[in-house]
Amino acid sequence: MTTQNRIFDDLSKLMTNAMGVAQGARSEAETAMKGWIDRWLADRDFVTREEFEAVREMAIKARTENAELKARLDALEAGRQGD
């Protein structure tokens, strides 16, 4: 009976060690894949969300200013035609 318990203990330790090795390999694979994806994206010159949003805000501001200037110009031209 003691021999059987020892075999089960050894088998349990072996399985625990194997799971640890598998988890380590998984972690290494994830790290390598993330690094590869980051390098691939950097080589493609994609913009980040923050950069995109900043340029978007600049475009909205420019459009608003353009519309305001157009309205002022239209008002000035209308005033000239009344002279």
PDB file with SEQRES, HELIX, SHEET and CRYST1 records, atoms N, CA, C and O in Angstrom:
SEQRES   1 A   83  MET THR THR GLN ASN ARG ILE PHE ASP ASP LEU SER LYS          
SEQRES   2 A   83  LEU MET THR ASN ALA MET GLY VAL ALA GLN GLY ALA ARG          
SEQRES   3 A   83  SER GLU ALA GLU THR ALA MET LYS GLY TRP ILE ASP ARG          
SEQRES   4 A   83  TRP LEU ALA ASP ARG ASP PHE VAL THR ARG GLU GLU PHE          
SEQRES   5 A   83  GLU ALA VAL ARG GLU MET ALA ILE LYS ALA ARG THR GLU          
SEQRES   6 A   83  ASN ALA GLU LEU LYS ALA ARG LEU ASP ALA LEU GLU ALA          
SEQRES   7 A   83  GLY ARG GLN GLY ASP                                          
HELIX    1 AA1 THR A    2  ASP A   43  1                                  42    
HELIX    2 AA2 ARG A   49  GLN A   81  1                                  33    
CRYST1    1.000    1.000    1.000  90.00  90.00  90.00 P 1           1          
ATOM      1  N   MET A   1       0.816  -1.186   0.000  1.00  0.00           N  
ATOM      2  CA  MET A   1       0.000   0.000   0.000  1.00  0.00           C  
ATOM      3  C   MET A   1       0.862   1.253   0.000  1.00  0.00           C  
ATOM      4  O   MET A   1       0.537   2.228  -0.677  1.00  0.00           O  
ATOM      5  N   THR A   2       1.959   1.237   0.751  1.00  0.00           N  
ATOM      6  CA  THR A   2       2.850   2.379   0.806  1.00  0.00           C  
ATOM      7  C   THR A   2       3.504   2.603  -0.546  1.00  0.00           C  
ATOM      8  O   THR A   2       3.712   3.745  -0.956  1.00  0.00           O  
ATOM      9  N   THR A   3       3.823   1.542  -1.227  1.00  0.00           N  
ATOM     10  CA  THR A   3       4.437   1.648  -2.550  1.00  0.00           C  
ATOM     11  C   THR A   3       3.472   2.301  -3.521  1.00  0.00           C  
ATOM     12  O   THR A   3       3.870   3.116  -4.354  1.00  0.00           O  
ATOM     13  N   GLN A   4       2.204   1.938  -3.411  1.00  0.00           N  
ATOM     14  CA  GLN A   4       1.196   2.514  -4.305  1.00  0.00           C  
ATOM     15  C   GLN A   4       1.027   4.005  -4.046  1.00  0.00           C  
ATOM     16  O   GLN A   4       0.911   4.785  -4.991  1.00  0.00           O  
ATOM     17  N   ASN A   5       1.011   4.413  -2.776  1.00  0.00           N  
ATOM     18  CA  ASN A   5       0.901   5.832  -2.437  1.00  0.00           C  
ATOM     19  C   ASN A   5       2.106   6.610  -2.947  1.00  0.00           C  
ATOM     20  O   ASN A   5       1.975   7.735  -3.429  1.00  0.00           O  
ATOM     21  N   ARG A   6       3.280   5.997  -2.835  1.00  0.00           N  
ATOM     22  CA  ARG A   6       4.497   6.671  -3.300  1.00  0.00           C  
ATOM     23  C   ARG A   6       4.453   6.852  -4.820  1.00  0.00           C  
ATOM     24  O   ARG A   6       4.871   7.886  -5.341  1.00  0.00           O  
ATOM     25  N   ILE A   7       3.951   5.850  -5.514  1.00  0.00           N  
ATOM     26  CA  ILE A   7       3.836   5.951  -6.977  1.00  0.00           C  
ATOM     27  C   ILE A   7       2.878   7.087  -7.337  1.00  0.00           C  
ATOM     28  O   ILE A   7       3.161   7.872  -8.242  1.00  0.00           O  
ATOM     29  N   PHE A   8       1.752   7.177  -6.636  1.00  0.00           N  
ATOM     30  CA  PHE A   8       0.795   8.249  -6.897  1.00  0.00           C  
ATOM     31  C   PHE A   8       1.387   9.616  -6.558  1.00  0.00           C  
ATOM     32  O   PHE A   8       1.148  10.589  -7.273  1.00  0.00           O  
ATOM     33  N   ASP A   9       2.162   9.695  -5.463  1.00  0.00           N  
ATOM     34  CA  ASP A   9       2.815  10.952  -5.111  1.00  0.00           C  
ATOM     35  C   ASP A   9       3.813  11.370  -6.187  1.00  0.00           C  
ATOM     36  O   ASP A   9       3.863  12.534  -6.586  1.00  0.00           O  
ATOM     37  N   ASP A  10       4.595  10.418  -6.644  1.00  0.00           N  
ATOM     38  CA  ASP A  10       5.573  10.717  -7.694  1.00  0.00           C  
ATOM     39  C   ASP A  10       4.876  11.129  -8.982  1.00  0.00           C  
ATOM     40  O   ASP A  10       5.316  12.056  -9.660  1.00  0.00           O  
ATOM     41  N   LEU A  11       3.797  10.445  -9.317  1.00  0.00           N  
ATOM     42  CA  LEU A  11       3.040  10.777 -10.522  1.00  0.00           C  
ATOM     43  C   LEU A  11       2.427  12.172 -10.394  1.00  0.00           C  
ATOM     44  O   LEU A  11       2.410  12.940 -11.355  1.00  0.00           O  
ATOM     45  N   SER A  12       1.929  12.487  -9.212  1.00  0.00           N  
ATOM     46  CA  SER A  12       1.354  13.803  -8.968  1.00  0.00           C  
ATOM     47  C   SER A  12       2.411  14.890  -9.116  1.00  0.00           C  
ATOM     48  O   SER A  12       2.145  15.918  -9.740  1.00  0.00           O  
ATOM     49  N   LYS A  13       3.591  14.692  -8.565  1.00  0.00           N  
ATOM     50  CA  LYS A  13       4.684  15.652  -8.687  1.00  0.00           C  
ATOM     51  C   LYS A  13       5.087  15.821 -10.156  1.00  0.00           C  
ATOM     52  O   LYS A  13       5.338  16.935 -10.618  1.00  0.00           O  
ATOM     53  N   LEU A  14       5.145  14.712 -10.874  1.00  0.00           N  
ATOM     54  CA  LEU A  14       5.510  14.762 -12.286  1.00  0.00           C  
ATOM     55  C   LEU A  14       4.492  15.570 -13.087  1.00  0.00           C  
ATOM     56  O   LEU A  14       4.869  16.375 -13.939  1.00  0.00           O  
ATOM     57  N   MET A  15       3.216  15.360 -12.821  1.00  0.00           N  
ATOM     58  CA  MET A  15       2.161  16.093 -13.523  1.00  0.00           C  
ATOM     59  C   MET A  15       2.209  17.582 -13.158  1.00  0.00           C  
ATOM     60  O   MET A  15       2.018  18.438 -14.022  1.00  0.00           O  
ATOM     61  N   THR A  16       2.462  17.889 -11.893  1.00  0.00           N  
ATOM     62  CA  THR A  16       2.558  19.285 -11.461  1.00  0.00           C  
ATOM     63  C   THR A  16       3.722  19.970 -12.160  1.00  0.00           C  
ATOM     64  O   THR A  16       3.585  21.099 -12.631  1.00  0.00           O  
ATOM     65  N   ASN A  17       4.849  19.306 -12.229  1.00  0.00           N  
ATOM     66  CA  ASN A  17       6.009  19.871 -12.920  1.00  0.00           C  
ATOM     67  C   ASN A  17       5.727  20.058 -14.414  1.00  0.00           C  
ATOM     68  O   ASN A  17       6.123  21.064 -15.004  1.00  0.00           O  
ATOM     69  N   ALA A  18       5.052  19.098 -15.013  1.00  0.00           N  
ATOM     70  CA  ALA A  18       4.724  19.202 -16.435  1.00  0.00           C  
ATOM     71  C   ALA A  18       3.798  20.382 -16.694  1.00  0.00           C  
ATOM     72  O   ALA A  18       3.950  21.075 -17.700  1.00  0.00           O  
ATOM     73  N   MET A  19       2.846  20.620 -15.806  1.00  0.00           N  
ATOM     74  CA  MET A  19       1.940  21.764 -15.961  1.00  0.00           C  
ATOM     75  C   MET A  19       2.709  23.079 -15.826  1.00  0.00           C  
ATOM     76  O   MET A  19       2.433  24.041 -16.543  1.00  0.00           O  
ATOM     77  N   GLY A  20       3.663  23.115 -14.915  1.00  0.00           N  
ATOM     78  CA  GLY A  20       4.479  24.310 -14.759  1.00  0.00           C  
ATOM     79  C   GLY A  20       5.283  24.601 -16.016  1.00  0.00           C  
ATOM     80  O   GLY A  20       5.377  25.749 -16.449  1.00  0.00           O  
ATOM     81  N   VAL A  21       5.854  23.573 -16.590  1.00  0.00           N  
ATOM     82  CA  VAL A  21       6.621  23.736 -17.832  1.00  0.00           C  
ATOM     83  C   VAL A  21       5.698  24.192 -18.957  1.00  0.00           C  
ATOM     84  O   VAL A  21       6.069  25.065 -19.741  1.00  0.00           O  
ATOM     85  N   ALA A  22       4.510  23.618 -19.048  1.00  0.00           N  
ATOM     86  CA  ALA A  22       3.565  24.006 -20.101  1.00  0.00           C  
ATOM     87  C   ALA A  22       3.138  25.457 -19.943  1.00  0.00           C  
ATOM     88  O   ALA A  22       3.038  26.178 -20.935  1.00  0.00           O  
ATOM     89  N   GLN A  23       2.886  25.897 -18.720  1.00  0.00           N  
ATOM     90  CA  GLN A  23       2.503  27.290 -18.489  1.00  0.00           C  
ATOM     91  C   GLN A  23       3.649  28.230 -18.821  1.00  0.00           C  
ATOM     92  O   GLN A  23       3.420  29.312 -19.363  1.00  0.00           O  
ATOM     93  N   GLY A  24       4.864  27.844 -18.511  1.00  0.00           N  
ATOM     94  CA  GLY A  24       6.031  28.654 -18.859  1.00  0.00           C  
ATOM     95  C   GLY A  24       6.189  28.780 -20.366  1.00  0.00           C  
ATOM     96  O   GLY A  24       6.485  29.859 -20.880  1.00  0.00           O  
ATOM     97  N   ALA A  25       5.989  27.673 -21.070  1.00  0.00           N  
ATOM     98  CA  ALA A  25       6.090  27.690 -22.528  1.00  0.00           C  
ATOM     99  C   ALA A  25       4.997  28.567 -23.130  1.00  0.00           C  
ATOM    100  O   ALA A  25       5.240  29.291 -24.096  1.00  0.00           O  
ATOM    101  N   ARG A  26       3.811  28.504 -22.570  1.00  0.00           N  
ATOM    102  CA  ARG A  26       2.709  29.341 -23.054  1.00  0.00           C  
ATOM    103  C   ARG A  26       3.033  30.826 -22.867  1.00  0.00           C  
ATOM    104  O   ARG A  26       2.807  31.639 -23.763  1.00  0.00           O  
ATOM    105  N   SER A  27       3.556  31.159 -21.711  1.00  0.00           N  
ATOM    106  CA  SER A  27       3.921  32.545 -21.428  1.00  0.00           C  
ATOM    107  C   SER A  27       5.004  33.032 -22.388  1.00  0.00           C  
ATOM    108  O   SER A  27       4.937  34.155 -22.886  1.00  0.00           O  
ATOM    109  N   GLU A  28       5.984  32.198 -22.641  1.00  0.00           N  
ATOM    110  CA  GLU A  28       7.056  32.553 -23.587  1.00  0.00           C  
ATOM    111  C   GLU A  28       6.495  32.751 -24.991  1.00  0.00           C  
ATOM    112  O   GLU A  28       6.884  33.686 -25.691  1.00  0.00           O  
ATOM    113  N   ALA A  29       5.589  31.880 -25.400  1.00  0.00           N  
ATOM    114  CA  ALA A  29       4.993  31.986 -26.731  1.00  0.00           C  
ATOM    115  C   ALA A  29       4.166  33.259 -26.858  1.00  0.00           C  
ATOM    116  O   ALA A  29       4.228  33.938 -27.883  1.00  0.00           O  
ATOM    117  N   GLU A  30       3.400  33.586 -25.834  1.00  0.00           N  
ATOM    118  CA  GLU A  30       2.604  34.820 -25.863  1.00  0.00           C  
ATOM    119  C   GLU A  30       3.500  36.052 -25.963  1.00  0.00           C  
ATOM    120  O   GLU A  30       3.219  36.969 -26.735  1.00  0.00           O  
ATOM    121  N   THR A  31       4.573  36.069 -25.184  1.00  0.00           N  
ATOM    122  CA  THR A  31       5.499  37.200 -25.203  1.00  0.00           C  
ATOM    123  C   THR A  31       6.141  37.346 -26.578  1.00  0.00           C  
ATOM    124  O   THR A  31       6.252  38.456 -27.098  1.00  0.00           O  
ATOM    125  N   ALA A  32       6.562  36.235 -27.164  1.00  0.00           N  
ATOM    126  CA  ALA A  32       7.184  36.274 -28.490  1.00  0.00           C  
ATOM    127  C   ALA A  32       6.190  36.751 -29.536  1.00  0.00           C  
ATOM    128  O   ALA A  32       6.547  37.544 -30.407  1.00  0.00           O  
ATOM    129  N   MET A  33       4.958  36.285 -29.468  1.00  0.00           N  
ATOM    130  CA  MET A  33       3.938  36.673 -30.449  1.00  0.00           C  
ATOM    131  C   MET A  33       3.600  38.154 -30.314  1.00  0.00           C  
ATOM    132  O   MET A  33       3.469  38.848 -31.322  1.00  0.00           O  
ATOM    133  N   LYS A  34       3.459  38.646 -29.096  1.00  0.00           N  
ATOM    134  CA  LYS A  34       3.169  40.064 -28.892  1.00  0.00           C  
ATOM    135  C   LYS A  34       4.307  40.924 -29.421  1.00  0.00           C  
ATOM    136  O   LYS A  34       4.064  41.961 -30.038  1.00  0.00           O  
ATOM    137  N   GLY A  35       5.539  40.508 -29.187  1.00  0.00           N  
ATOM    138  CA  GLY A  35       6.686  41.245 -29.707  1.00  0.00           C  
ATOM    139  C   GLY A  35       6.693  41.272 -31.220  1.00  0.00           C  
ATOM    140  O   GLY A  35       6.971  42.308 -31.824  1.00  0.00           O  
ATOM    141  N   TRP A  36       6.389  40.137 -31.840  1.00  0.00           N  
ATOM    142  CA  TRP A  36       6.357  40.058 -33.302  1.00  0.00           C  
ATOM    143  C   TRP A  36       5.256  40.966 -33.855  1.00  0.00           C  
ATOM    144  O   TRP A  36       5.479  41.677 -34.835  1.00  0.00           O  
ATOM    145  N   ILE A  37       4.089  40.949 -33.249  1.00  0.00           N  
ATOM    146  CA  ILE A  37       2.975  41.784 -33.712  1.00  0.00           C  
ATOM    147  C   ILE A  37       3.317  43.265 -33.549  1.00  0.00           C  
ATOM    148  O   ILE A  37       3.042  44.065 -34.443  1.00  0.00           O  
ATOM    149  N   ASP A  38       3.915  43.637 -32.412  1.00  0.00           N  
ATOM    150  CA  ASP A  38       4.308  45.035 -32.209  1.00  0.00           C  
ATOM    151  C   ASP A  38       5.299  45.495 -33.268  1.00  0.00           C  
ATOM    152  O   ASP A  38       5.167  46.595 -33.804  1.00  0.00           O  
ATOM    153  N   ARG A  39       6.289  44.662 -33.574  1.00  0.00           N  
ATOM    154  CA  ARG A  39       7.264  45.029 -34.615  1.00  0.00           C  
ATOM    155  C   ARG A  39       6.588  45.135 -35.976  1.00  0.00           C  
ATOM    156  O   ARG A  39       6.881  46.054 -36.741  1.00  0.00           O  
ATOM    157  N   TRP A  40       5.692  44.208 -36.286  1.00  0.00           N  
ATOM    158  CA  TRP A  40       5.003  44.221 -37.574  1.00  0.00           C  
ATOM    159  C   TRP A  40       4.158  45.492 -37.722  1.00  0.00           C  
ATOM    160  O   TRP A  40       4.164  46.129 -38.776  1.00  0.00           O  
ATOM    161  N   LEU A  41       3.440  45.850 -36.665  1.00  0.00           N  
ATOM    162  CA  LEU A  41       2.623  47.065 -36.713  1.00  0.00           C  
ATOM    163  C   LEU A  41       3.486  48.314 -36.819  1.00  0.00           C  
ATOM    164  O   LEU A  41       3.127  49.250 -37.533  1.00  0.00           O  
ATOM    165  N   ALA A  42       4.615  48.344 -36.124  1.00  0.00           N  
ATOM    166  CA  ALA A  42       5.509  49.505 -36.187  1.00  0.00           C  
ATOM    167  C   ALA A  42       6.071  49.681 -37.594  1.00  0.00           C  
ATOM    168  O   ALA A  42       6.247  50.808 -38.056  1.00  0.00           O  
ATOM    169  N   ASP A  43       6.350  48.584 -38.269  1.00  0.00           N  
ATOM    170  CA  ASP A  43       6.872  48.652 -39.643  1.00  0.00           C  
ATOM    171  C   ASP A  43       5.830  49.155 -40.621  1.00  0.00           C  
ATOM    172  O   ASP A  43       6.185  49.632 -41.698  1.00  0.00           O  
ATOM    173  N   ARG A  44       4.555  49.064 -40.279  1.00  0.00           N  
ATOM    174  CA  ARG A  44       3.481  49.467 -41.192  1.00  0.00           C  
ATOM    175  C   ARG A  44       3.098  50.935 -41.026  1.00  0.00           C  
ATOM    176  O   ARG A  44       2.260  51.434 -41.776  1.00  0.00           O  
ATOM    177  N   ASP A  45       3.683  51.626 -40.075  1.00  0.00           N  
ATOM    178  CA  ASP A  45       3.405  53.044 -39.826  1.00  0.00           C  
ATOM    179  C   ASP A  45       1.935  53.315 -39.533  1.00  0.00           C  
ATOM    180  O   ASP A  45       1.405  54.344 -39.950  1.00  0.00           O  
ATOM    181  N   PHE A  46       1.278  52.419 -38.832  1.00  0.00           N  
ATOM    182  CA  PHE A  46      -0.093  52.658 -38.401  1.00  0.00           C  
ATOM    183  C   PHE A  46      -0.078  53.714 -37.305  1.00  0.00           C  
ATOM    184  O   PHE A  46       0.881  53.808 -36.538  1.00  0.00           O  
ATOM    185  N   VAL A  47      -1.126  54.496 -37.234  1.00  0.00           N  
ATOM    186  CA  VAL A  47      -1.218  55.500 -36.176  1.00  0.00           C  
ATOM    187  C   VAL A  47      -1.921  54.898 -34.969  1.00  0.00           C  
ATOM    188  O   VAL A  47      -2.712  53.962 -35.087  1.00  0.00           O  
ATOM    189  N   THR A  48      -1.614  55.455 -33.816  1.00  0.00           N  
ATOM    190  CA  THR A  48      -2.284  55.001 -32.602  1.00  0.00           C  
ATOM    191  C   THR A  48      -3.647  55.683 -32.497  1.00  0.00           C  
ATOM    192  O   THR A  48      -3.917  56.659 -33.198  1.00  0.00           O  
ATOM    193  N   ARG A  49      -4.479  55.177 -31.640  1.00  0.00           N  
ATOM    194  CA  ARG A  49      -5.796  55.767 -31.414  1.00  0.00           C  
ATOM    195  C   ARG A  49      -5.648  57.207 -30.938  1.00  0.00           C  
ATOM    196  O   ARG A  49      -6.409  58.079 -31.355  1.00  0.00           O  
ATOM    197  N   GLU A  50      -4.672  57.461 -30.066  1.00  0.00           N  
ATOM    198  CA  GLU A  50      -4.455  58.806 -29.541  1.00  0.00           C  
ATOM    199  C   GLU A  50      -4.070  59.772 -30.664  1.00  0.00           C  
ATOM    200  O   GLU A  50      -4.575  60.894 -30.721  1.00  0.00           O  
ATOM    201  N   GLU A  51      -3.175  59.337 -31.556  1.00  0.00           N  
ATOM    202  CA  GLU A  51      -2.776  60.186 -32.680  1.00  0.00           C  
ATOM    203  C   GLU A  51      -3.963  60.468 -33.593  1.00  0.00           C  
ATOM    204  O   GLU A  51      -4.153  61.596 -34.050  1.00  0.00           O  
ATOM    205  N   PHE A  52      -4.758  59.437 -33.854  1.00  0.00           N  
ATOM    206  CA  PHE A  52      -5.925  59.594 -34.708  1.00  0.00           C  
ATOM    207  C   PHE A  52      -6.899  60.600 -34.110  1.00  0.00           C  
ATOM    208  O   PHE A  52      -7.394  61.482 -34.811  1.00  0.00           O  
ATOM    209  N   GLU A  53      -7.174  60.468 -32.817  1.00  0.00           N  
ATOM    210  CA  GLU A  53      -8.108  61.370 -32.159  1.00  0.00           C  
ATOM    211  C   GLU A  53      -7.598  62.807 -32.162  1.00  0.00           C  
ATOM    212  O   GLU A  53      -8.384  63.740 -32.326  1.00  0.00           O  
ATOM    213  N   ALA A  54      -6.290  62.998 -31.982  1.00  0.00           N  
ATOM    214  CA  ALA A  54      -5.719  64.344 -31.990  1.00  0.00           C  
ATOM    215  C   ALA A  54      -5.898  65.000 -33.357  1.00  0.00           C  
ATOM    216  O   ALA A  54      -6.290  66.164 -33.439  1.00  0.00           O  
ATOM    217  N   VAL A  55      -5.619  64.270 -34.416  1.00  0.00           N  
ATOM    218  CA  VAL A  55      -5.781  64.811 -35.769  1.00  0.00           C  
ATOM    219  C   VAL A  55      -7.257  65.049 -36.072  1.00  0.00           C  
ATOM    220  O   VAL A  55      -7.609  66.019 -36.743  1.00  0.00           O  
ATOM    221  N   ARG A  56      -8.111  64.171 -35.581  1.00  0.00           N  
ATOM    222  CA  ARG A  56      -9.561  64.332 -35.778  1.00  0.00           C  
ATOM    223  C   ARG A  56     -10.044  65.631 -35.129  1.00  0.00           C  
ATOM    224  O   ARG A  56     -10.814  66.383 -35.726  1.00  0.00           O  
ATOM    225  N   GLU A  57      -9.590  65.881 -33.915  1.00  0.00           N  
ATOM    226  CA  GLU A  57      -9.971  67.117 -33.214  1.00  0.00           C  
ATOM    227  C   GLU A  57      -9.459  68.351 -33.964  1.00  0.00           C  
ATOM    228  O   GLU A  57     -10.157  69.361 -34.049  1.00  0.00           O  
ATOM    229  N   MET A  58      -8.250  68.269 -34.501  1.00  0.00           N  
ATOM    230  CA  MET A  58      -7.700  69.386 -35.271  1.00  0.00           C  
ATOM    231  C   MET A  58      -8.552  69.645 -36.517  1.00  0.00           C  
ATOM    232  O   MET A  58      -8.805  70.798 -36.866  1.00  0.00           O  
ATOM    233  N   ALA A  59      -8.991  68.579 -37.184  1.00  0.00           N  
ATOM    234  CA  ALA A  59      -9.811  68.721 -38.384  1.00  0.00           C  
ATOM    235  C   ALA A  59     -11.169  69.339 -38.047  1.00  0.00           C  
ATOM    236  O   ALA A  59     -11.663  70.193 -38.782  1.00  0.00           O  
ATOM    237  N   ILE A  60     -11.765  68.911 -36.947  1.00  0.00           N  
ATOM    238  CA  ILE A  60     -13.055  69.481 -36.530  1.00  0.00           C  
ATOM    239  C   ILE A  60     -12.900  70.966 -36.231  1.00  0.00           C  
ATOM    240  O   ILE A  60     -13.734  71.775 -36.638  1.00  0.00           O  
ATOM    241  N   LYS A  61     -11.832  71.324 -35.520  1.00  0.00           N  
ATOM    242  CA  LYS A  61     -11.589  72.725 -35.200  1.00  0.00           C  
ATOM    243  C   LYS A  61     -11.374  73.542 -36.472  1.00  0.00           C  
ATOM    244  O   LYS A  61     -11.894  74.651 -36.592  1.00  0.00           O  
ATOM    245  N   ALA A  62     -10.617  73.002 -37.416  1.00  0.00           N  
ATOM    246  CA  ALA A  62     -10.357  73.709 -38.676  1.00  0.00           C  
ATOM    247  C   ALA A  62     -11.654  73.905 -39.464  1.00  0.00           C  
ATOM    248  O   ALA A  62     -11.866  74.973 -40.039  1.00  0.00           O  
ATOM    249  N   ARG A  63     -12.508  72.910 -39.498  1.00  0.00           N  
ATOM    250  CA  ARG A  63     -13.786  73.034 -40.208  1.00  0.00           C  
ATOM    251  C   ARG A  63     -14.672  74.102 -39.566  1.00  0.00           C  
ATOM    252  O   ARG A  63     -15.314  74.892 -40.258  1.00  0.00           O  
ATOM    253  N   THR A  64     -14.696  74.113 -38.244  1.00  0.00           N  
ATOM    254  CA  THR A  64     -15.498  75.108 -37.523  1.00  0.00           C  
ATOM    255  C   THR A  64     -14.989  76.517 -37.824  1.00  0.00           C  
ATOM    256  O   THR A  64     -15.773  77.416 -38.128  1.00  0.00           O  
ATOM    257  N   GLU A  65     -13.679  76.702 -37.737  1.00  0.00           N  
ATOM    258  CA  GLU A  65     -13.102  78.008 -38.035  1.00  0.00           C  
ATOM    259  C   GLU A  65     -13.364  78.411 -39.482  1.00  0.00           C  
ATOM    260  O   GLU A  65     -13.643  79.578 -39.760  1.00  0.00           O  
ATOM    261  N   ASN A  66     -13.279  77.471 -40.391  1.00  0.00           N  
ATOM    262  CA  ASN A  66     -13.542  77.729 -41.807  1.00  0.00           C  
ATOM    263  C   ASN A  66     -14.985  78.184 -42.012  1.00  0.00           C  
ATOM    264  O   ASN A  66     -15.240  79.120 -42.769  1.00  0.00           O  
ATOM    265  N   ALA A  67     -15.924  77.527 -41.343  1.00  0.00           N  
ATOM    266  CA  ALA A  67     -17.331  77.906 -41.463  1.00  0.00           C  
ATOM    267  C   ALA A  67     -17.565  79.304 -40.894  1.00  0.00           C  
ATOM    268  O   ALA A  67     -18.322  80.091 -41.461  1.00  0.00           O  
ATOM    269  N   GLU A  68     -16.908  79.611 -39.761  1.00  0.00           N  
ATOM    270  CA  GLU A  68     -17.058  80.949 -39.171  1.00  0.00           C  
ATOM    271  C   GLU A  68     -16.480  82.022 -40.092  1.00  0.00           C  
ATOM    272  O   GLU A  68     -17.084  83.080 -40.271  1.00  0.00           O  
ATOM    273  N   LEU A  69     -15.317  81.751 -40.674  1.00  0.00           N  
ATOM    274  CA  LEU A  69     -14.708  82.720 -41.600  1.00  0.00           C  
ATOM    275  C   LEU A  69     -15.562  82.907 -42.849  1.00  0.00           C  
ATOM    276  O   LEU A  69     -15.676  84.021 -43.360  1.00  0.00           O  
ATOM    277  N   LYS A  70     -16.160  81.833 -43.343  1.00  0.00           N  
ATOM    278  CA  LYS A  70     -17.037  81.928 -44.519  1.00  0.00           C  
ATOM    279  C   LYS A  70     -18.250  82.791 -44.204  1.00  0.00           C  
ATOM    280  O   LYS A  70     -18.666  83.609 -45.024  1.00  0.00           O  
ATOM    281  N   ALA A  71     -18.817  82.609 -43.016  1.00  0.00           N  
ATOM    282  CA  ALA A  71     -19.974  83.416 -42.620  1.00  0.00           C  
ATOM    283  C   ALA A  71     -19.595  84.896 -42.523  1.00  0.00           C  
ATOM    284  O   ALA A  71     -20.359  85.759 -42.955  1.00  0.00           O  
ATOM    285  N   ARG A  72     -18.426  85.194 -41.961  1.00  0.00           N  
ATOM    286  CA  ARG A  72     -17.968  86.588 -41.879  1.00  0.00           C  
ATOM    287  C   ARG A  72     -17.733  87.170 -43.264  1.00  0.00           C  
ATOM    288  O   ARG A  72     -18.095  88.316 -43.529  1.00  0.00           O  
ATOM    289  N   LEU A  73     -17.132  86.388 -44.144  1.00  0.00           N  
ATOM    290  CA  LEU A  73     -16.872  86.846 -45.512  1.00  0.00           C  
ATOM    291  C   LEU A  73     -18.188  87.103 -46.249  1.00  0.00           C  
ATOM    292  O   LEU A  73     -18.328  88.105 -46.950  1.00  0.00           O  
ATOM    293  N   ASP A  74     -19.150  86.193 -46.086  1.00  0.00           N  
ATOM    294  CA  ASP A  74     -20.460  86.380 -46.722  1.00  0.00           C  
ATOM    295  C   ASP A  74     -21.127  87.651 -46.203  1.00  0.00           C  
ATOM    296  O   ASP A  74     -21.744  88.385 -46.974  1.00  0.00           O  
ATOM    297  N   ALA A  75     -21.009  87.915 -44.899  1.00  0.00           N  
ATOM    298  CA  ALA A  75     -21.603  89.119 -44.313  1.00  0.00           C  
ATOM    299  C   ALA A  75     -20.922  90.373 -44.858  1.00  0.00           C  
ATOM    300  O   ALA A  75     -21.589  91.362 -45.163  1.00  0.00           O  
ATOM    301  N   LEU A  76     -19.596  90.334 -44.980  1.00  0.00           N  
ATOM    302  CA  LEU A  76     -18.868  91.479 -45.536  1.00  0.00           C  
ATOM    303  C   LEU A  76     -19.253  91.731 -46.996  1.00  0.00           C  
ATOM    304  O   LEU A  76     -19.451  92.875 -47.406  1.00  0.00           O  
ATOM    305  N   GLU A  77     -19.355  90.667 -47.760  1.00  0.00           N  
ATOM    306  CA  GLU A  77     -19.733  90.806 -49.165  1.00  0.00           C  
ATOM    307  C   GLU A  77     -21.161  91.318 -49.300  1.00  0.00           C  
ATOM    308  O   GLU A  77     -21.452  92.111 -50.196  1.00  0.00           O  
ATOM    309  N   ALA A  78     -22.044  90.879 -48.432  1.00  0.00           N  
ATOM    310  CA  ALA A  78     -23.422  91.352 -48.462  1.00  0.00           C  
ATOM    311  C   ALA A  78     -23.469  92.845 -48.117  1.00  0.00           C  
ATOM    312  O   ALA A  78     -24.253  93.592 -48.703  1.00  0.00           O  
ATOM    313  N   GLY A  79     -22.643  93.274 -47.177  1.00  0.00           N  
ATOM    314  CA  GLY A  79     -22.600  94.685 -46.799  1.00  0.00           C  
ATOM    315  C   GLY A  79     -22.036  95.546 -47.917  1.00  0.00           C  
ATOM    316  O   GLY A  79     -22.472  96.685 -48.077  1.00  0.00           O  
ATOM    317  N   ARG A  80     -21.105  95.058 -48.677  1.00  0.00           N  
ATOM    318  CA  ARG A  80     -20.522  95.777 -49.793  1.00  0.00           C  
ATOM    319  C   ARG A  80     -21.521  95.972 -50.917  1.00  0.00           C  
ATOM    320  O   ARG A  80     -21.580  97.024 -51.554  1.00  0.00           O  
ATOM    321  N   GLN A  81     -22.293  94.941 -51.138  1.00  0.00           N  
ATOM    322  CA  GLN A  81     -23.275  95.016 -52.232  1.00  0.00           C  
ATOM    323  C   GLN A  81     -24.381  96.018 -51.900  1.00  0.00           C  
ATOM    324  O   GLN A  81     -25.025  96.547 -52.805  1.00  0.00           O  
ATOM    325  N   GLY A  82     -24.603  96.280 -50.627  1.00  0.00           N  
ATOM    326  CA  GLY A  82     -25.635  97.235 -50.204  1.00  0.00           C  
ATOM    327  C   GLY A  82     -25.182  98.674 -50.378  1.00  0.00           C  
ATOM    328  O   GLY A  82     -26.014  99.581 -50.337  1.00  0.00           O  
ATOM    329  N   ASP A  83     -23.884  98.916 -50.571  1.00  0.00           N  
ATOM    330  CA  ASP A  83     -23.365 100.314 -50.707  1.00  0.00           C  
ATOM    331  C   ASP A  83     -23.734 100.920 -51.998  1.00  0.00           C  
ATOM    332  O   ASP A  83     -23.381 102.070 -52.263  1.00  0.00           O  
TER     333      ASP A  83                                                      
END                                                                             
